[in-house]
């Protein structure tokens, strides 16, 4: 049977109510992602969306969850342009960075302002 999934259109990460400005500072500022407008009907729900670079999964949606709990284990893994530089930028902004090269792949983990775990890799696994 051929695969029925062609690609990922977007990934969603939950954020708490009123977390949009912190999200913009982190995902737009630190990570350098470009925010895209949400459709008007969806904008009423809060949150914000970011465009991911060409050839990736499309968009990163940050959706407000009224019963928010951070994802401490589940995470999105991003291919980083320069893992060491990104790790240093995160540290300079006060984020704890955990380096993990257990399988020989250059990768680091850190958490967004809401406690969601994110992984950044130097090359695709």
N, C-alpha and C positions, 0 to 999 in steps of 0.2 A: 504494500500500500504506500502511495506517495504521501509525503507530509502535507497536512492540511493547513499548516501555519506558514505564511510567507515571510513575515517580518513583524517586529514589534512597532506599533504605531506610537504609543506613549507608555511611560511608566509613571505611576502616581505614588507620591509620598505624603503621608498625613502630617498636618501641622495643626497647632492649637488655634482656637479663635483669636483673631487680632494679631496673628503672627506674620502677616504679610510684609511689613517693613523689615523685620529681622531676616525673613526669607530673601527679600530682594538684596539686602546687604551681603548675605552669605552666598547665595546662588548666582546673583548678578555681579556683585562686587568681588568677592574672593575667587569664585570659580570662573567668572567672566562670561556667564551665559547671558543671552539676549532674551529679555522678556517679550512675550507676544500677548496680544489682547485676547481675552476670553470672550466668547460670544456673550452678548448682553444678558440673556436669560441665565447663563451659568455664572456670570460675574456677580450676580446677586447673592450667590452662595459663599462668596469670599474665596480666598486662595489666590494663586497666581500660576501662570504657565511660562515655561522657558523653552526656547528653541535649542535643540542639541545640534552639534555640528553635522554637516552633510555626511551621509553614509552611516550614521548611527541609527538609533531607534526613533528619531523624530522629535518628540517633545518630552519634557519632564513636567508633570503636573503636580502642583502642591495644593492639596485639597484640605479644607478645614474639616476637622473631625471634632464634634462637640464633646465626645468622650475620648479625647486624644490620649494615647499612650505611645511613647516612642518605640520604634523598632530597634531593639538592642542587638538582635542577632540577624534577622532578615535584613537584606541590604541590596543596594544597587552597586554594581562594580563599573567604574568608569575607566576608560583608557586615557591616561594622562599624557600630556605633551612632555612634561618633565616632572617625574615623581619627586625628586629631591627638592626642586624649586617650589613645587606646590606644598610639600610638607613644611618647608621653611616658612612659606607665606602663612600657612595655617597656624604654625607655632607663634609667629609674630603677631597674630590676631588673638592669641590666647587659647587656641584649641590644642588639646592633648592629641598627639600623633603617635600611633602605635605602628612600628615597622614590623613587617612580616615577610621574611624571605625563606620560609621553611621549605618551599618546593622549588627554590631557585629563581622564582619570579620576583622582580622588584615590585613591591606593593606596600601600601600604607593604608591604615584605617584612621578615620577620625569621625566625629559626630557633628551633625549640623547643630544650630543653636537650640534645637528642640530635643536633642538626644537621639536622633535617628542615625544609625550606623551607616557610613559610606565607605566604599573601598575604591582605591585609586591604584591602577596597575601601570607598569612601564611598557608592557607588551601584552598582547592577547594570549590567553592561556591555551 
